[in-house]
Amino acid sequence: MTLRPSGSEASPDLLYSDIEDDLRAAVRSLLADRHDVPAALVRAESGDPYDPELWSSLSAGIGVSGLLVPEKLGGQGAGPREAAVVLEELGRSVTAAPYLTSSVIATETLLACDGESTESTDVAGLLTALAHGHRVAVLAVPFTTAPDGPLSLGAGTITGVADAQRADVLLVLEDDGLYAVETASPGVIVEPLTPLDLTRPLAAVTVDATAGLRIAAPPLAEAAVRRGLLAGAGLLASEQLGIAEWCLEETVRHTRERHQFNRPVGSFQALKHRMAQLWLEVVSARAAARNAADALATGSPEAPLAVALAQAYCARVAVHAAEECVQLHGGIGMTWEHPAHLALKRAKSDELALGSPGRHKETLAALADLPGPR
Protein backbone atom coordinates (compact mmCIF):
# COMPACT_ATOMS: atom_id res chain seq x y z
CA MET A 1 0.00 0.00 0.00
CA THR A 2 1.36 3.40 -0.97
CA LEU A 3 0.75 6.26 1.41
CA ARG A 4 0.71 9.89 0.42
CA PRO A 5 2.70 12.38 2.49
CA SER A 6 1.14 13.03 5.87
CA GLY A 7 0.25 16.48 7.07
CA SER A 8 -2.39 19.10 6.44
CA GLU A 9 -0.90 19.95 3.03
CA ALA A 10 -1.87 16.53 1.60
CA SER A 11 -5.30 16.56 -0.05
CA PRO A 12 -7.56 13.71 1.09
CA ASP A 13 -8.27 10.95 -1.42
CA LEU A 14 -11.94 10.03 -1.17
CA LEU A 15 -11.98 7.64 -4.14
CA TYR A 16 -11.66 3.86 -3.95
CA SER A 17 -8.54 2.29 -5.45
CA ASP A 18 -8.62 -0.79 -7.66
CA ILE A 19 -7.27 -2.85 -4.76
CA GLU A 20 -10.05 -1.59 -2.50
CA ASP A 21 -12.66 -2.40 -5.15
CA ASP A 22 -11.26 -5.93 -5.47
CA LEU A 23 -11.32 -6.34 -1.71
CA ARG A 24 -14.94 -5.16 -1.61
CA ALA A 25 -15.91 -7.66 -4.30
CA ALA A 26 -14.24 -10.51 -2.41
CA VAL A 27 -15.90 -9.68 0.92
CA ARG A 28 -19.32 -9.08 -0.67
CA SER A 29 -19.12 -12.35 -2.57
CA LEU A 30 -18.17 -14.26 0.56
CA LEU A 31 -20.98 -12.72 2.59
CA ALA A 32 -23.51 -13.37 -0.18
CA ASP A 33 -22.46 -17.02 -0.21
CA ARG A 34 -22.04 -17.64 3.54
CA HIS A 35 -24.21 -15.08 5.39
CA ASP A 36 -27.69 -16.57 5.57
CA VAL A 37 -30.19 -14.07 6.99
CA PRO A 38 -32.75 -16.58 8.37
CA ALA A 39 -29.96 -18.51 10.10
CA ALA A 40 -28.52 -15.24 11.42
CA LEU A 41 -31.91 -14.35 12.91
CA VAL A 42 -32.09 -17.73 14.68
CA ARG A 43 -28.57 -17.28 16.08
CA ALA A 44 -29.40 -13.75 17.23
CA GLU A 45 -32.42 -15.02 19.15
CA SER A 46 -30.30 -17.71 20.80
CA GLY A 47 -27.98 -15.12 22.35
CA ASP A 48 -24.94 -16.35 20.40
CA PRO A 49 -25.07 -14.59 17.01
CA TYR A 50 -21.55 -15.50 15.85
CA ASP A 51 -20.95 -17.87 12.96
CA PRO A 52 -17.49 -19.42 13.57
CA GLU A 53 -17.23 -20.74 10.01
CA LEU A 54 -17.99 -17.33 8.53
CA TRP A 55 -15.41 -15.66 10.77
CA SER A 56 -12.85 -18.27 9.80
CA SER A 57 -13.54 -17.62 6.12
CA LEU A 58 -13.20 -13.87 6.61
CA SER A 59 -10.09 -13.98 8.79
CA ALA A 60 -8.08 -16.99 7.64
CA GLY A 61 -9.71 -17.38 4.22
CA ILE A 62 -9.30 -13.92 2.72
CA GLY A 63 -7.20 -12.38 5.48
CA VAL A 64 -9.30 -9.39 6.48
CA SER A 65 -8.48 -9.77 10.18
CA GLY A 66 -4.84 -8.97 9.45
CA LEU A 67 -5.29 -5.93 7.25
CA LEU A 68 -3.88 -3.55 9.86
CA VAL A 69 -1.10 -5.90 10.98
CA PRO A 70 2.35 -5.48 9.35
CA GLU A 71 3.53 -8.22 7.01
CA LYS A 72 6.47 -9.06 9.30
CA LEU A 73 3.91 -10.15 11.91
CA GLY A 74 1.87 -12.23 9.47
CA GLY A 75 -0.64 -9.56 8.47
CA GLN A 76 -1.48 -7.93 5.17
CA GLY A 77 0.34 -4.66 5.82
CA ALA A 78 -2.61 -2.63 4.54
CA GLY A 79 -4.29 0.20 6.43
CA PRO A 80 -7.48 1.92 7.58
CA ARG A 81 -8.72 2.58 4.03
CA GLU A 82 -8.87 -1.14 3.32
CA ALA A 83 -10.33 -1.93 6.73
CA ALA A 84 -13.00 0.70 6.05
CA VAL A 85 -14.07 -1.16 2.90
CA VAL A 86 -14.48 -4.37 4.91
CA LEU A 87 -16.58 -2.56 7.50
CA GLU A 88 -18.81 -1.09 4.79
CA GLU A 89 -19.62 -4.61 3.62
CA LEU A 90 -20.08 -5.97 7.15
CA GLY A 91 -22.41 -3.04 7.81
CA ARG A 92 -24.45 -3.75 4.68
CA SER A 93 -25.15 -7.29 5.86
CA VAL A 94 -25.21 -6.48 9.61
CA THR A 95 -22.78 -9.33 10.15
CA ALA A 96 -22.16 -10.55 13.68
CA ALA A 97 -18.36 -10.60 13.69
CA PRO A 98 -15.75 -9.13 16.05
CA TYR A 99 -14.04 -7.23 13.26
CA LEU A 100 -14.43 -3.69 14.59
CA THR A 101 -13.65 -4.64 18.18
CA SER A 102 -10.77 -7.06 17.56
CA SER A 103 -9.30 -6.42 14.10
CA VAL A 104 -9.50 -2.63 14.43
CA ILE A 105 -9.73 -1.32 18.02
CA ALA A 106 -7.72 -4.02 19.82
CA THR A 107 -5.25 -4.36 16.95
CA GLU A 108 -4.55 -0.63 16.79
CA THR A 109 -4.12 -0.58 20.57
CA LEU A 110 -1.59 -3.40 20.39
CA LEU A 111 0.24 -1.81 17.48
CA ALA A 112 0.81 1.26 19.64
CA CYS A 113 2.44 -1.02 22.25
CA ASP A 114 4.51 -3.19 19.91
CA GLY A 115 8.21 -2.41 20.16
CA GLU A 116 7.69 0.19 22.87
CA SER A 117 7.51 -2.07 25.91
CA THR A 118 9.67 -4.75 27.47
CA GLU A 119 6.99 -7.28 26.53
CA SER A 120 7.01 -6.40 22.82
CA THR A 121 7.62 -10.06 21.88
CA ASP A 122 4.36 -11.05 23.57
CA VAL A 123 2.54 -8.20 21.86
CA ALA A 124 3.93 -9.27 18.49
CA GLY A 125 2.82 -12.84 19.10
CA LEU A 126 -0.71 -11.72 19.95
CA LEU A 127 -0.85 -9.52 16.86
CA THR A 128 0.19 -12.49 14.72
CA ALA A 129 -2.55 -14.63 16.27
CA LEU A 130 -5.13 -11.90 15.63
CA ALA A 131 -3.95 -11.49 12.02
CA HIS A 132 -4.44 -15.19 11.33
CA GLY A 133 -7.83 -15.26 13.02
CA HIS A 134 -6.62 -17.73 15.65
CA ARG A 135 -7.54 -15.42 18.50
CA VAL A 136 -9.92 -12.54 19.24
CA ALA A 137 -8.97 -9.65 21.50
CA VAL A 138 -11.30 -7.00 22.90
CA LEU A 139 -10.51 -3.72 24.64
CA ALA A 140 -12.31 -3.86 28.01
CA VAL A 141 -14.00 -0.47 28.00
CA PRO A 142 -17.70 0.38 27.65
CA PHE A 143 -18.62 0.45 23.97
CA THR A 144 -19.94 3.99 24.43
CA THR A 145 -16.46 5.33 25.31
CA ALA A 146 -15.41 8.24 23.06
CA PRO A 147 -11.77 8.52 21.92
CA ASP A 148 -11.26 11.62 24.07
CA GLY A 149 -13.63 10.61 26.86
CA PRO A 150 -12.95 9.34 30.40
CA LEU A 151 -11.40 5.86 30.45
CA SER A 152 -12.65 3.10 32.74
CA LEU A 153 -9.97 1.31 34.74
CA GLY A 154 -10.10 -2.43 35.09
CA ALA A 155 -10.80 -2.56 38.81
CA GLY A 156 -14.28 -3.92 39.49
CA THR A 157 -16.87 -4.56 36.79
CA ILE A 158 -16.86 -2.90 33.38
CA THR A 159 -20.29 -2.83 31.76
CA GLY A 160 -21.22 -2.67 28.10
CA VAL A 161 -18.08 -4.31 26.65
CA ALA A 162 -18.83 -5.27 23.03
CA ASP A 163 -17.95 -8.79 21.79
CA ALA A 164 -16.47 -9.80 25.16
CA GLN A 165 -18.30 -13.14 24.86
CA ARG A 166 -16.31 -13.91 21.72
CA ALA A 167 -12.94 -12.73 23.06
CA ASP A 168 -10.01 -14.93 23.99
CA VAL A 169 -8.03 -11.98 25.39
CA LEU A 170 -9.17 -8.83 27.18
CA LEU A 171 -7.05 -5.66 27.07
CA VAL A 172 -7.54 -4.05 30.48
CA LEU A 173 -6.36 -0.56 31.43
CA GLU A 174 -5.17 -0.10 35.02
CA ASP A 175 -3.42 2.72 36.87
CA ASP A 176 -0.09 1.03 36.35
CA GLY A 177 -0.49 0.13 32.68
CA LEU A 178 -2.29 -1.95 30.07
CA TYR A 179 -2.71 -5.69 30.65
CA ALA A 180 -3.58 -8.59 28.36
CA VAL A 181 -5.76 -11.04 30.30
CA GLU A 182 -6.94 -14.43 29.07
CA THR A 183 -10.71 -14.77 29.39
CA ALA A 184 -10.15 -18.35 30.53
CA SER A 185 -8.12 -17.12 33.53
CA PRO A 186 -9.52 -17.68 37.02
CA GLY A 187 -11.42 -14.68 38.29
CA VAL A 188 -12.49 -13.44 34.86
CA ILE A 189 -16.28 -13.22 34.66
CA VAL A 190 -18.07 -12.30 31.43
CA GLU A 191 -21.77 -11.83 32.09
CA PRO A 192 -23.93 -11.37 28.96
CA LEU A 193 -26.26 -8.37 28.87
CA THR A 194 -29.36 -7.87 26.75
CA PRO A 195 -28.46 -5.36 24.03
CA LEU A 196 -30.69 -3.58 21.53
CA ASP A 197 -28.54 -4.94 18.71
CA LEU A 198 -28.54 -8.70 19.11
CA THR A 199 -25.85 -9.06 16.42
CA ARG A 200 -23.25 -7.26 18.55
CA PRO A 201 -23.56 -8.64 22.09
CA LEU A 202 -22.57 -6.63 25.14
CA ALA A 203 -21.34 -7.98 28.44
CA ALA A 204 -20.38 -6.94 31.94
CA VAL A 205 -16.76 -7.92 32.53
CA THR A 206 -15.19 -8.48 35.93
CA VAL A 207 -11.46 -9.07 35.78
CA ASP A 208 -8.33 -8.93 37.91
CA ALA A 209 -5.85 -7.36 35.52
CA THR A 210 -2.85 -8.40 37.62
CA ALA A 211 -3.61 -11.99 36.59
CA GLY A 212 -2.58 -11.06 33.07
CA LEU A 213 0.53 -9.77 31.34
CA ARG A 214 1.39 -6.09 31.41
CA ILE A 215 2.05 -5.00 27.83
CA ALA A 216 2.44 -1.25 28.31
CA ALA A 217 3.27 1.09 31.17
CA PRO A 218 1.94 4.63 31.67
CA PRO A 219 1.70 6.95 29.83
CA LEU A 220 1.98 4.68 26.77
CA ALA A 221 -0.93 2.56 27.99
CA GLU A 222 -3.49 5.37 27.84
CA ALA A 223 -2.12 6.67 24.54
CA ALA A 224 -2.43 3.19 23.03
CA VAL A 225 -6.03 2.83 24.21
CA ARG A 226 -6.95 6.23 22.78
CA ARG A 227 -5.30 5.33 19.47
CA GLY A 228 -7.44 2.20 19.30
CA LEU A 229 -10.62 4.11 20.14
CA LEU A 230 -9.86 6.83 17.58
CA ALA A 231 -9.35 4.24 14.83
CA GLY A 232 -12.51 2.45 15.90
CA ALA A 233 -14.62 5.60 15.86
CA GLY A 234 -13.25 6.65 12.49
CA LEU A 235 -13.88 3.29 10.84
CA LEU A 236 -17.24 2.84 12.56
CA ALA A 237 -18.39 5.59 10.19
CA SER A 238 -17.75 3.18 7.31
CA GLU A 239 -19.93 0.54 8.96
CA GLN A 240 -22.66 3.18 9.33
CA LEU A 241 -22.19 4.09 5.67
CA GLY A 242 -22.67 0.46 4.69
CA ILE A 243 -25.91 0.27 6.69
CA ALA A 244 -27.23 3.44 5.05
CA GLU A 245 -26.30 2.29 1.53
CA TRP A 246 -28.04 -1.06 1.97
CA CYS A 247 -31.15 0.58 3.42
CA LEU A 248 -31.38 3.02 0.50
CA GLU A 249 -30.83 0.35 -2.16
CA GLU A 250 -33.30 -2.05 -0.56
CA THR A 251 -35.91 0.70 -0.24
CA VAL A 252 -35.53 1.74 -3.88
CA ARG A 253 -35.80 -1.89 -5.00
CA HIS A 254 -38.92 -2.50 -2.91
CA THR A 255 -40.72 0.66 -4.02
CA ARG A 256 -40.08 -0.26 -7.66
CA GLU A 257 -41.64 -3.69 -7.20
CA ARG A 258 -44.50 -2.79 -4.83
CA HIS A 259 -47.59 -1.56 -6.72
CA GLN A 260 -50.62 0.43 -5.61
CA PHE A 261 -53.36 1.64 -7.97
CA ASN A 262 -51.51 -0.21 -10.74
CA ARG A 263 -48.42 1.94 -10.25
CA PRO A 264 -45.08 1.34 -8.51
CA VAL A 265 -45.22 3.12 -5.16
CA GLY A 266 -41.78 4.50 -5.91
CA SER A 267 -43.31 6.62 -8.67
CA PHE A 268 -45.30 8.66 -6.14
CA GLN A 269 -43.83 12.12 -5.83
CA ALA A 270 -43.74 12.19 -2.05
CA LEU A 271 -41.71 8.98 -1.89
CA LYS A 272 -39.39 10.17 -4.66
CA HIS A 273 -38.54 13.23 -2.60
CA ARG A 274 -37.84 11.19 0.52
CA MET A 275 -35.52 8.80 -1.31
CA ALA A 276 -33.77 11.63 -3.14
CA GLN A 277 -33.10 13.38 0.17
CA LEU A 278 -31.78 10.15 1.62
CA TRP A 279 -29.49 9.67 -1.39
CA LEU A 280 -27.97 13.10 -0.79
CA GLU A 281 -27.35 12.21 2.85
CA VAL A 282 -25.72 8.90 1.92
CA VAL A 283 -23.40 10.57 -0.61
CA SER A 284 -22.34 13.09 2.02
CA ALA A 285 -21.84 10.29 4.56
CA ARG A 286 -19.61 8.48 2.09
CA ALA A 287 -17.41 11.57 1.74
CA ALA A 288 -17.18 11.98 5.53
CA ALA A 289 -16.40 8.31 6.16
CA ARG A 290 -13.78 8.15 3.41
CA ASN A 291 -12.16 11.33 4.69
CA ALA A 292 -11.86 9.83 8.17
CA ALA A 293 -10.40 6.58 6.84
CA ASP A 294 -7.94 8.47 4.64
CA ALA A 295 -6.85 10.74 7.52
CA LEU A 296 -6.17 7.69 9.70
CA ALA A 297 -4.30 5.96 6.87
CA THR A 298 -2.00 8.88 6.17
CA GLY A 299 -1.39 9.72 9.82
CA SER A 300 -2.81 13.19 9.27
CA PRO A 301 -2.65 15.53 12.28
CA GLU A 302 -6.26 16.37 11.43
CA ALA A 303 -7.39 12.77 11.98
CA PRO A 304 -9.23 13.57 15.26
CA LEU A 305 -11.14 16.33 13.45
CA ALA A 306 -12.00 14.05 10.52
CA VAL A 307 -13.14 11.28 12.88
CA ALA A 308 -15.34 13.63 14.95
CA LEU A 309 -16.91 15.02 11.77
CA ALA A 310 -17.58 11.56 10.35
CA GLN A 311 -19.18 10.28 13.55
CA ALA A 312 -21.28 13.40 14.12
CA TYR A 313 -22.76 13.01 10.63
CA CYS A 314 -22.70 9.32 9.66
CA ALA A 315 -24.32 8.07 12.86
CA ARG A 316 -27.52 10.00 12.22
CA VAL A 317 -27.58 9.24 8.49
CA ALA A 318 -27.49 5.51 9.25
CA VAL A 319 -30.39 5.83 11.69
CA HIS A 320 -32.44 7.94 9.27
CA ALA A 321 -31.81 5.51 6.40
CA ALA A 322 -32.84 2.54 8.54
CA GLU A 323 -36.00 4.32 9.74
CA GLU A 324 -36.97 5.15 6.16
CA CYS A 325 -36.28 1.57 5.13
CA VAL A 326 -38.64 0.20 7.77
CA GLN A 327 -41.37 2.77 7.07
CA LEU A 328 -41.29 2.60 3.26
CA HIS A 329 -41.44 -1.18 3.32
CA GLY A 330 -44.86 -0.87 4.96
CA GLY A 331 -46.12 -3.91 6.85
CA ILE A 332 -43.31 -6.24 5.77
CA GLY A 333 -40.76 -3.82 7.19
CA MET A 334 -42.21 -4.34 10.67
CA THR A 335 -41.83 -8.13 10.61
CA TRP A 336 -39.07 -10.15 12.26
CA GLU A 337 -38.41 -12.07 9.04
CA HIS A 338 -37.34 -8.98 7.06
CA PRO A 339 -33.77 -7.83 7.89
CA ALA A 340 -34.74 -4.13 8.05
CA HIS A 341 -35.06 -4.31 11.83
CA LEU A 342 -31.50 -5.65 12.08
CA ALA A 343 -30.24 -2.59 10.22
CA LEU A 344 -32.27 -0.25 12.42
CA LYS A 345 -31.05 -1.83 15.65
CA ARG A 346 -27.43 -1.82 14.50
CA ALA A 347 -27.74 1.82 13.40
CA LYS A 348 -29.25 2.86 16.74
CA SER A 349 -26.59 0.93 18.64
CA ASP A 350 -23.82 2.43 16.51
CA GLU A 351 -25.20 5.89 17.18
CA LEU A 352 -24.05 5.58 20.79
CA ALA A 353 -20.95 3.51 20.13
CA LEU A 354 -17.55 5.17 20.67
CA GLY A 355 -19.19 8.48 21.49
CA SER A 356 -22.61 9.90 20.64
CA PRO A 357 -23.08 12.41 17.79
CA GLY A 358 -23.51 15.13 20.41
CA ARG A 359 -20.21 14.21 22.06
CA HIS A 360 -18.44 14.28 18.69
CA LYS A 361 -19.98 17.66 17.90
CA GLU A 362 -18.48 19.03 21.09
CA THR A 363 -15.10 17.58 20.11
CA LEU A 364 -15.45 19.00 16.61
CA ALA A 365 -16.28 22.44 17.96
CA ALA A 366 -13.25 22.40 20.26
CA LEU A 367 -10.87 21.21 17.53
CA ALA A 368 -12.16 23.74 15.01
CA ASP A 369 -12.29 26.53 17.60
CA LEU A 370 -15.97 27.15 16.93
CA PRO A 371 -18.87 27.77 19.35
CA GLY A 372 -20.16 24.42 20.58
CA PRO A 373 -23.74 23.13 20.15
CA ARG A 374 -26.32 24.45 22.56
Secondary structure, DSSP 4 states (H G I P E B T S, - for coil): -PPPPPSTTSPP--SPPHHHHHHHHHHHHHHHHH--HHHHHHHHHHT----HHHHHIIIIIS-GGGTTS-GGGTS----HHHHHHHHHHHHHHT---TIIIIIIIIHHHHHHHTTTSTTHHHHHHHHHHHHTTS--EEE-S-TT--TTS----SSSEEEEEETGGG-SEEEEEETTEEEEEETTSTT-EEEE---S-TTS-EEEEE--GGGSEEEE-TTHHHHHHHHHHHHHHHHHHHHHHHHHHHHHHHHHHHHHH-EETTEEGGGSHHHHHHHHHHHHHHHHHHHHHHHHHHHHHHT-TTHHHHHHHHHHHHHHHHHHHHHHHHHHTGGGGGSSSSTHHHHHHHHHHHHHTTS-HHHHHHHHHHHTT-PPP-
